[in-house]
Amino acid sequence: MVSYKHTFSGLLLLTLASAAPSPPTLLTTVFEDYKVCVVQPCDGDSSYAIEEAFAVCGHNEEGRGKVQFLNETYTIARVMNTTSLKNVDIDLPGTLSVCGTSGQDAYQGAY
């Protein structure tokens, strides 16, 4: 679901809802050939919000994209596939906390 919040000359802010449980709001700023997604951390697993930001801003044939994390802790409770990222800058001033009670070897190299 996409809802248009504000439109300025050359700037469009979008709010995207995720199919994840208790989804946070993903704020996306779109310039002509440049997209910036700001990932909001969840109370639980933030991996759905991170994947949504990668899907929206992490695949750029022309121009660049940026996925911006806040200076907060993001919990990742499942394996994420990030192999299809292209022409994207990832700014992570916060912390990624990887948790899992079993199959810890499956997480090796999957992030």
C-alpha positions in Angstrom: 0.0 0.0 0.0 1.4 3.4 -0.9 0.1 6.7 0.4 1.3 10.0 -0.8 2.2 12.3 2.1 3.8 15.4 0.6 4.9 16.5 -2.8 7.6 19.2 -3.3 9.4 20.1 -6.5 11.5 17.1 -7.3 10.8 15.4 -3.9 8.2 12.9 -3.1 7.7 11.3 0.3 6.0 8.0 0.5 4.8 5.8 3.3 4.9 2.1 2.6 3.2 -0.5 4.7 4.9 -3.9 5.0 3.2 -7.3 5.0 5.3 -8.1 8.1 3.8 -8.5 11.6 3.5 -5.1 13.3 5.2 -3.2 10.5 6.9 0.1 11.1 6.6 2.9 8.7 9.2 3.1 6.0 9.8 6.6 4.8 11.0 6.9 1.2 12.3 10.1 -0.4 12.4 10.0 -4.2 14.5 12.4 -6.2 14.8 12.2 -10.0 17.3 9.3 -10.0 17.9 8.8 -6.3 15.8 7.1 -3.7 16.4 7.2 0.1 14.6 4.7 2.4 14.8 5.3 6.2 14.3 2.1 8.2 12.4 2.4 11.4 13.2 -0.3 14.0 10.5 -2.6 15.3 9.9 -3.8 18.8 10.6 -7.3 17.6 12.1 -8.5 14.4 13.2 -5.7 12.1 14.2 -7.9 9.2 10.9 -7.3 7.4 11.3 -3.6 7.4 15.0 -3.9 6.3 14.0 -6.2 3.4 11.3 -3.8 2.4 13.8 -0.9 2.3 16.2 -3.1 0.2 13.3 -3.9 -2.2 12.3 -0.2 -2.6 15.7 1.5 -2.6 18.2 -1.3 -3.1 17.7 -2.2 -6.8 18.7 0.8 -9.0 19.4 0.3 -12.7 20.0 4.0 -13.2 21.2 6.4 -10.5 21.7 5.3 -6.9 19.7 4.4 -3.9 20.3 4.7 -0.2 19.0 2.7 2.8 19.4 4.8 5.9 19.2 3.2 9.4 18.7 5.3 12.5 21.2 5.3 15.4 19.2 2.5 17.2 19.2 -1.2 17.6 17.6 -3.4 14.9 16.9 -7.0 15.8 17.2 -9.6 13.0 15.6 -12.9 13.9 15.7 -14.7 10.6 17.9 -15.2 7.6 17.7 -12.4 5.0 18.7 -12.6 1.3 20.6 -9.5 0.4 22.3 -10.8 -2.8 20.3 -8.7 -5.2 21.3 -5.3 -4.0 22.6 -3.0 -6.8 23.8 0.6 -6.8 22.8 1.3 -3.2 24.5 3.0 -0.2 23.7 1.6 3.2 24.2 3.9 6.2 24.1 2.0 9.5 25.1 4.2 12.4 23.1 1.9 14.8 23.5 -1.7 15.7 22.3 -5.0 14.1 21.5 -7.6 16.7 21.3 -11.1 15.2 19.4 -13.6 17.3 18.6 -17.2 16.9 18.3 -20.1 19.2 19.0 -22.9 16.8 20.8 -23.3 13.5 23.3 -20.6 14.2 25.6 -22.0 11.5 22.8 -21.3 8.9 23.3 -17.6 9.7 27.0 -17.6 8.8 27.4 -15.5 5.7 23.7 -15.0 5.2 23.6 -11.4 6.1 
